[in-house]
Amino acid sequence: MSDSIDSIIDKRTDVRCVLVSAVPSGADQHYYEASLDELERLADTAGAVVCARLIQNKQSPDPATYIGSGKLTELAELCRNNEVTLAVFDCELSPSQIRNIEDGLGDGITAIDRSMLILDIFALHATTAEGKLQVELAQLKYTVPRLIGKGKAMSRLGGGIGTRGPGESQLETDKRHIKRRMDALEDELKSLKNIRAVQRAQRDSSGIFKIAIAGYTNAGKSTILNYLTDAGILAQDMLFATLDPTTRKYELPCGQQVLLTDTVGFIRNLPHHLIEAFRSTLDEVVYADAIMVVIDSSDPEAYAQLEVTRSLIEDLGAGAKPILYICNKSDIAEPVGTNTVTADTVFVSAKTGEGMDTLVAALERMAQEGKKKYTFFFCHNDAGMVNFLYSSATDVTVEYLADGISATAVCDAKTAGKLKRFIKD
């Protein structure tokens, strides 16, 4: 088979689609409407034109077709009348549901779910070798259980799969080839993960304070990093414009240097397998000393997006880290309740520069207050540095050994930087 899966949505600009959602009785209508609005932006980012929305009010999703047979007939007629070739469901569909829906829609109409659409966008925007490998692995993991032997479903895989083995069905052959490819991808990603771990260890030993820039997709994370460091990374008004982490060194007015890392954006209902696929990328948040959470204060859903971001940071195990909240796009923002986020909130416009001085001052306070635990080793000739450690750090413990002095201490990045050559990896 080929080295990658083709985009579910072709590289054409004339793909017409309809969005489909099932809303339980008594549910919060606003939540589902906001989710569909977001799905429309995802479809637009992927290059599709949204022609209509179809909403089924149903107590629980139909196990066979998600929206029920009657509504499926209505959807098929809607697609035919509007020359629609793609139905995008705002949920995660099972393999049997995809088969039943496509059978009901007829030839020429493809059904995909929210996860498939996000994967498609990831495939379009991945630029680094690691990013492309992560996307392909996530696609394959999602595709394997959905290989139901149907011609239309099989056409989603790019290139020929290979010849049929003796006494083996085409489906079994396809799964065997995909499994082989998945094993190869996991081996490659394991090697890249080890390289990333070495890079993180080098950053740790440098003693430079590390800040991860996190937040909802399209909140302006890349624009802020570009403004501060001239990073020159892609910053566009689209969802998931940035998939690959970018780290830049930034010198604060006080002279202290920090590392700023842009990360992949969050989104509501982010599938678990995507979190796992991009774990090494999201680990930039886990291994940072502090987090900048960027919020699009111009978005009516800003507060809901913030709750999604907070939840995902907690899920990653980084909820206890110092967090600075940044309400971006203040030049076009209308009051949406983001002023109730926290006392540690800065309002800025990375586009115009408004409030960026305040942001830099807040980063400086965060970095100077931030402290980490380090292990040092001093040769006997450098024993005088232990006195400096006692005067500049806290929780100092010292052990005198035959070949030198081992010490652990909690100190800020400035102190650790002065003792950089004594830090043990």
URPENOR-V10352 format. One record per residue. N is the residue number from 0. RES is the residue in one small letter. PHI is phi in degrees with one decimal (* if undefined). NEAR is the number of other C-alpha atoms within 10 Angstrom. D_FIRST is the distance of its C-alpha to the first C-alpha in whole Angstrom. Layout:
n | res | phi | near | d_first
N | RES | PHI | NEAR | D_FIRST
N | RES | PHI | NEAR | D_FIRST
This chain:
n | res | phi | near | d_first
0 | m | * | 14 | 0
1 | s | -72.8 | 12 | 4
2 | d | -75.7 | 11 | 7
3 | s | -150.1 | 18 | 8
4 | i | -92.3 | 19 | 9
5 | d | -65.4 | 19 | 11
6 | s | -59.7 | 19 | 15
7 | i | -60.9 | 20 | 16
8 | i | -92.2 | 20 | 19
9 | d | -59.5 | 13 | 19
10 | k | -76.1 | 13 | 20
11 | r | -80.0 | 8 | 23
12 | t | -107.4 | 12 | 27
13 | d | -110.5 | 12 | 28
14 | v | -74.2 | 19 | 26
15 | r | -102.0 | 19 | 29
16 | c | -135.1 | 25 | 29
17 | v | -125.1 | 24 | 31
18 | l | -95.0 | 23 | 31
19 | v | -128.0 | 22 | 32
20 | s | -143.9 | 22 | 34
21 | a | -117.0 | 21 | 36
22 | v | -110.1 | 19 | 39
23 | p | -63.6 | 15 | 41
24 | s | -62.3 | 12 | 45
25 | g | 79.1 | 9 | 47
26 | a | -76.3 | 11 | 44
27 | d | -70.6 | 10 | 45
28 | q | -59.9 | 12 | 44
29 | h | -60.8 | 9 | 44
30 | y | -59.8 | 13 | 41
31 | y | -71.5 | 17 | 39
32 | e | -65.7 | 14 | 40
33 | a | -64.5 | 14 | 39
34 | s | -65.4 | 18 | 36
35 | l | -68.2 | 19 | 35
36 | d | -58.7 | 13 | 36
37 | e | -67.7 | 17 | 34
38 | l | -62.4 | 22 | 31
39 | e | -64.9 | 23 | 32
40 | r | -66.1 | 17 | 32
41 | l | -64.0 | 20 | 28
42 | a | -62.4 | 26 | 27
43 | d | -62.4 | 16 | 29
44 | t | -62.2 | 20 | 28
45 | a | -77.0 | 27 | 24
46 | g | 100.8 | 18 | 26
47 | a | -100.8 | 22 | 27
48 | v | -105.2 | 19 | 30
49 | v | -82.1 | 20 | 32
50 | c | -97.8 | 16 | 34
51 | a | -164.3 | 16 | 36
52 | r | -124.0 | 17 | 36
53 | l | -127.1 | 17 | 36
54 | i | -118.2 | 16 | 38
55 | q | -108.7 | 17 | 39
56 | n | -86.7 | 14 | 42
57 | k | -145.4 | 16 | 41
58 | q | -57.6 | 12 | 42
59 | s | -148.2 | 12 | 39
60 | p | -58.7 | 17 | 35
61 | d | -69.5 | 13 | 35
62 | p | -64.8 | 12 | 33
63 | a | -90.8 | 17 | 31
64 | t | -127.7 | 22 | 31
65 | y | 72.6 | 25 | 32
66 | i | -110.6 | 26 | 35
67 | g | 91.6 | 16 | 36
68 | s | -64.8 | 15 | 36
69 | g | -64.5 | 9 | 39
70 | k | -68.7 | 15 | 37
71 | l | -65.4 | 20 | 34
72 | t | -62.7 | 15 | 36
73 | e | -62.9 | 12 | 37
74 | l | -65.2 | 23 | 34
75 | a | -61.0 | 18 | 33
76 | e | -66.4 | 14 | 36
77 | l | -62.0 | 18 | 36
78 | c | -66.0 | 22 | 32
79 | r | -63.7 | 14 | 33
80 | n | -71.0 | 9 | 37
81 | n | -115.1 | 13 | 35
82 | e | 53.8 | 15 | 32
83 | v | -85.6 | 23 | 30
84 | t | -114.1 | 18 | 26
85 | l | -142.4 | 23 | 25
86 | a | -112.2 | 26 | 27
87 | v | -108.1 | 23 | 27
88 | f | -96.3 | 25 | 28
89 | d | -85.4 | 22 | 30
90 | c | -169.6 | 18 | 29
91 | e | -116.8 | 16 | 26
92 | l | -89.2 | 22 | 25
93 | s | -82.2 | 16 | 24
94 | p | -56.1 | 16 | 22
95 | s | -68.1 | 15 | 25
96 | q | -64.5 | 19 | 26
97 | i | -59.9 | 22 | 23
98 | r | -62.1 | 23 | 23
99 | n | -66.0 | 17 | 27
100 | i | -64.5 | 26 | 27
101 | e | -68.1 | 23 | 25
102 | d | -61.9 | 14 | 27
103 | g | -72.2 | 16 | 30
104 | l | -79.7 | 24 | 29
105 | g | 93.4 | 12 | 28
106 | d | -62.1 | 10 | 25
107 | g | 88.7 | 12 | 24
108 | i | -121.7 | 20 | 25
109 | t | -104.4 | 22 | 22
110 | a | -111.5 | 23 | 23
111 | i | -132.3 | 20 | 22
112 | d | -111.5 | 19 | 24
113 | r | -58.8 | 21 | 25
114 | s | -63.2 | 22 | 23
115 | m | -60.6 | 22 | 20
116 | l | -65.6 | 22 | 22
117 | i | -63.8 | 22 | 23
118 | l | -61.1 | 21 | 19
119 | d | -62.4 | 23 | 19
120 | i | -66.0 | 24 | 22
121 | f | -59.1 | 26 | 20
122 | a | -63.2 | 25 | 17
123 | l | -72.9 | 18 | 20
124 | h | -103.7 | 19 | 22
125 | a | -67.0 | 20 | 20
126 | t | -120.0 | 13 | 21
127 | t | -83.7 | 12 | 22
128 | a | -59.9 | 12 | 19
129 | e | -65.7 | 20 | 20
130 | g | -61.1 | 21 | 20
131 | k | -65.6 | 19 | 16
132 | l | -65.2 | 23 | 15
133 | q | -62.2 | 25 | 18
134 | v | -64.8 | 25 | 16
135 | e | -62.8 | 24 | 13
136 | l | -63.7 | 25 | 14
137 | a | -62.8 | 21 | 16
138 | q | -62.2 | 25 | 14
139 | l | -65.1 | 19 | 12
140 | k | -61.5 | 17 | 15
141 | y | -78.1 | 16 | 17
142 | t | -80.4 | 20 | 14
143 | v | -51.2 | 16 | 14
144 | p | -69.1 | 12 | 18
145 | r | -100.9 | 19 | 17
146 | l | -80.8 | 19 | 15
147 | i | -105.9 | 16 | 18
148 | g | 82.1 | 14 | 16
149 | k | -87.5 | 12 | 18
150 | g | -54.7 | 9 | 16
151 | k | -62.7 | 15 | 17
152 | a | -65.6 | 18 | 15
153 | m | -67.0 | 16 | 12
154 | s | -67.4 | 12 | 12
155 | r | -72.2 | 15 | 12
156 | l | -87.2 | 22 | 8
157 | g | -80.7 | 15 | 7
158 | g | 79.6 | 13 | 6
159 | g | -74.2 | 10 | 5
160 | i | -84.1 | 17 | 4
161 | g | 132.0 | 12 | 6
162 | t | -84.4 | 9 | 10
163 | r | -76.3 | 13 | 13
164 | g | -80.0 | 10 | 15
165 | p | -60.1 | 7 | 18
166 | g | 66.7 | 6 | 20
167 | e | -118.5 | 9 | 17
168 | s | -71.8 | 11 | 16
169 | q | -61.0 | 15 | 13
170 | l | -61.8 | 15 | 14
171 | e | -64.1 | 14 | 14
172 | t | -63.3 | 17 | 11
173 | d | -60.2 | 21 | 9
174 | k | -63.5 | 17 | 11
175 | r | -65.0 | 14 | 11
176 | h | -65.9 | 13 | 7
177 | i | -66.0 | 20 | 8
178 | k | -60.8 | 15 | 11
179 | r | -62.5 | 10 | 10
180 | r | -66.2 | 19 | 8
181 | m | -62.7 | 19 | 12
182 | d | -62.1 | 12 | 14
183 | a | -65.6 | 14 | 13
184 | l | -64.0 | 18 | 13
185 | e | -64.2 | 15 | 17
186 | d | -65.3 | 12 | 18
187 | e | -64.0 | 15 | 17
188 | l | -67.4 | 20 | 19
189 | k | -64.1 | 13 | 22
190 | s | -64.0 | 13 | 23
191 | l | -67.7 | 15 | 23
192 | k | -64.6 | 16 | 25
193 | n | -64.0 | 12 | 27
194 | i | -63.7 | 12 | 28
195 | r | -64.5 | 15 | 29
196 | a | -65.0 | 13 | 31
197 | v | -64.5 | 13 | 33
198 | q | -62.8 | 12 | 33
199 | r | -65.2 | 15 | 35
200 | a | -61.8 | 12 | 37
201 | q | -65.6 | 13 | 38
202 | r | -66.3 | 15 | 39
203 | d | -62.5 | 22 | 41
204 | s | -68.2 | 20 | 43
205 | s | -73.5 | 18 | 44
206 | g | 77.0 | 25 | 46
207 | i | -77.2 | 23 | 45
208 | f | -66.7 | 27 | 45
209 | k | -109.3 | 25 | 41
210 | i | -123.9 | 26 | 41
211 | a | -93.2 | 27 | 38
212 | i | -98.6 | 30 | 37
213 | a | -120.8 | 29 | 36
214 | g | 149.6 | 30 | 36
215 | y | -66.2 | 25 | 35
216 | t | -60.0 | 25 | 33
217 | n | 69.3 | 23 | 34
218 | a | -81.0 | 28 | 38
219 | g | 109.7 | 27 | 38
220 | k | -62.1 | 29 | 37
221 | s | -65.7 | 28 | 35
222 | t | -64.0 | 22 | 38
223 | i | -65.4 | 24 | 41
224 | l | -63.1 | 23 | 39
225 | n | -61.9 | 19 | 39
226 | y | -63.1 | 15 | 43
227 | l | -77.5 | 19 | 44
228 | t | -123.6 | 14 | 42
229 | d | 55.3 | 12 | 41
230 | a | -64.9 | 16 | 37
231 | g | 72.3 | 11 | 36
232 | i | -89.8 | 14 | 33
233 | l | -61.2 | 11 | 31
234 | a | -136.9 | 17 | 34
235 | q | -126.1 | 13 | 33
236 | d | -82.2 | 12 | 35
237 | m | -152.1 | 15 | 31
238 | l | -78.8 | 24 | 30
239 | f | 56.1 | 24 | 28
240 | a | -67.3 | 22 | 28
241 | t | -115.5 | 24 | 28
242 | l | -115.1 | 23 | 25
243 | d | -99.4 | 21 | 26
244 | p | -66.6 | 18 | 29
245 | t | -125.4 | 19 | 32
246 | t | -114.4 | 19 | 35
247 | r | -133.8 | 15 | 38
248 | k | -86.2 | 16 | 41
249 | y | -134.7 | 16 | 44
250 | e | -97.9 | 14 | 48
251 | l | -74.5 | 15 | 50
252 | p | -54.6 | 10 | 54
253 | c | -76.2 | 9 | 55
254 | g | 99.2 | 10 | 53
255 | q | -75.7 | 16 | 51
256 | q | -98.1 | 20 | 47
257 | v | -131.1 | 20 | 44
258 | l | -107.7 | 17 | 41
259 | l | -108.5 | 23 | 39
260 | t | -122.4 | 23 | 36
261 | d | -79.2 | 28 | 34
262 | t | -127.6 | 24 | 31
263 | v | -64.3 | 24 | 29
264 | g | -73.2 | 23 | 31
265 | f | -92.7 | 24 | 32
266 | i | -156.5 | 20 | 32
267 | r | -66.4 | 16 | 33
268 | n | 56.6 | 13 | 31
269 | l | -67.1 | 14 | 28
270 | p | -59.0 | 16 | 26
271 | h | -58.6 | 9 | 26
272 | h | -67.7 | 15 | 23
273 | l | -73.6 | 20 | 23
274 | i | -61.7 | 16 | 26
275 | e | -66.6 | 13 | 24
276 | a | -62.8 | 21 | 21
277 | f | -102.8 | 19 | 24
278 | r | -59.1 | 15 | 26
279 | s | -64.2 | 21 | 26
280 | t | -73.6 | 23 | 27
281 | l | -69.7 | 22 | 30
282 | d | -64.0 | 15 | 31
283 | e | -59.5 | 25 | 33
284 | v | -71.2 | 26 | 35
285 | v | -65.9 | 20 | 36
286 | y | -90.2 | 17 | 37
287 | a | -74.2 | 21 | 39
288 | d | -83.0 | 23 | 43
289 | a | -154.5 | 24 | 43
290 | i | -129.0 | 27 | 41
291 | m | -99.1 | 21 | 42
292 | v | -98.1 | 23 | 41
293 | v | -95.8 | 29 | 41
294 | i | -122.0 | 28 | 42
295 | d | -82.7 | 26 | 42
296 | s | -72.4 | 28 | 45
297 | s | -88.4 | 19 | 45
298 | d | -87.2 | 18 | 43
299 | p | -57.6 | 16 | 45
300 | e | -96.1 | 17 | 42
301 | a | -56.2 | 19 | 43
302 | y | -68.8 | 19 | 44
303 | a | -63.5 | 15 | 42
304 | q | -66.2 | 21 | 39
305 | l | -63.4 | 23 | 41
306 | e | -64.0 | 14 | 41
307 | v | -62.3 | 19 | 37
308 | t | -62.0 | 23 | 37
309 | r | -59.2 | 19 | 40
310 | s | -62.6 | 14 | 38
311 | l | -68.9 | 19 | 35
312 | i | -63.3 | 22 | 37
313 | e | -63.1 | 14 | 39
314 | d | -61.4 | 10 | 36
315 | l | -77.1 | 15 | 34
316 | g | 86.3 | 14 | 38
317 | a | -114.1 | 20 | 39
318 | g | -67.0 | 16 | 42
319 | a | -87.0 | 9 | 45
320 | k | -74.4 | 17 | 44
321 | p | -60.4 | 16 | 46
322 | i | -127.3 | 20 | 45
323 | l | -110.3 | 22 | 46
324 | y | -93.1 | 22 | 46
325 | i | -123.4 | 28 | 45
326 | c | -87.4 | 26 | 46
327 | n | -90.6 | 28 | 44
328 | k | 66.0 | 24 | 45
329 | s | -66.5 | 19 | 49
330 | d | -70.3 | 16 | 49
331 | i | -123.3 | 10 | 48
332 | a | -79.9 | 15 | 48
333 | e | -111.5 | 13 | 51
334 | p | -57.5 | 11 | 52
335 | v | -130.3 | 14 | 49
336 | g | 92.2 | 12 | 51
337 | t | -72.4 | 24 | 49
338 | n | -71.1 | 14 | 52
339 | t | -99.0 | 9 | 52
340 | v | -59.7 | 15 | 49
341 | t | -171.6 | 10 | 51
342 | a | -67.5 | 9 | 54
343 | d | -90.3 | 10 | 52
344 | t | -124.2 | 19 | 50
345 | v | -118.6 | 19 | 50
346 | f | -102.2 | 22 | 50
347 | v | -139.4 | 23 | 48
348 | s | -131.4 | 22 | 47
349 | a | -66.7 | 23 | 44
350 | k | -75.4 | 16 | 44
351 | t | -100.2 | 12 | 48
352 | g | 92.7 | 14 | 49
353 | e | -60.9 | 16 | 51
354 | g | 78.8 | 17 | 52
355 | m | -70.1 | 20 | 50
356 | d | -63.0 | 11 | 53
357 | t | -64.4 | 13 | 53
358 | l | -62.9 | 18 | 49
359 | v | -61.4 | 16 | 50
360 | a | -62.8 | 14 | 53
361 | a | -67.6 | 15 | 51
362 | l | -64.5 | 18 | 49
363 | e | -63.4 | 20 | 51
364 | r | -62.3 | 11 | 53
365 | m | -62.1 | 19 | 50
366 | a | -68.9 | 24 | 49
367 | q | -72.2 | 14 | 53
368 | e | -82.5 | 12 | 53
369 | g | -69.5 | 18 | 50
370 | k | -132.4 | 21 | 50
371 | k | -136.6 | 15 | 48
372 | k | -93.3 | 16 | 49
373 | y | -123.2 | 21 | 49
374 | t | -113.2 | 18 | 49
375 | f | -117.3 | 21 | 51
376 | f | -134.5 | 23 | 53
377 | f | -113.8 | 22 | 56
378 | c | -69.1 | 15 | 57
379 | h | -59.0 | 14 | 61
380 | n | -66.8 | 8 | 62
381 | d | -104.6 | 12 | 60
382 | a | -58.9 | 13 | 62
383 | g | -64.0 | 11 | 63
384 | m | -70.0 | 15 | 60
385 | v | -64.0 | 18 | 61
386 | n | -62.0 | 9 | 64
387 | f | -62.0 | 12 | 61
388 | l | -63.6 | 21 | 59
389 | y | -61.7 | 14 | 62
390 | s | -82.8 | 10 | 63
391 | s | -113.7 | 16 | 60
392 | a | -132.0 | 18 | 58
393 | t | -126.8 | 15 | 58
394 | d | 51.2 | 11 | 57
395 | v | -82.8 | 18 | 58
396 | t | -125.4 | 13 | 58
397 | v | -126.2 | 16 | 59
398 | e | -128.9 | 10 | 59
399 | y | -90.1 | 12 | 60
400 | l | -114.6 | 12 | 59
401 | a | -63.8 | 7 | 60
402 | d | -102.4 | 10 | 58
403 | g | 163.9 | 14 | 58
404 | i | -126.8 | 17 | 58
405 | s | -101.9 | 19 | 55
406 | a | -142.7 | 19 | 55
407 | t | -121.3 | 20 | 53
408 | a | -160.0 | 21 | 54
409 | v | -100.2 | 19 | 53
410 | c | -145.4 | 22 | 53
411 | d | -81.4 | 22 | 52
412 | a | -64.4 | 25 | 50
413 | k | -64.8 | 20 | 52
414 | t | -65.2 | 17 | 54
415 | a | -61.4 | 29 | 51
416 | g | -63.6 | 19 | 50
417 | k | -68.1 | 11 | 54
418 | l | -105.1 | 20 | 53
419 | k | -51.7 | 16 | 49
420 | r | -71.8 | 13 | 50
421 | f | -99.7 | 20 | 51
422 | i | -73.3 | 20 | 48
423 | k | -86.2 | 15 | 46
424 | d | -68.1 | 13 | 42
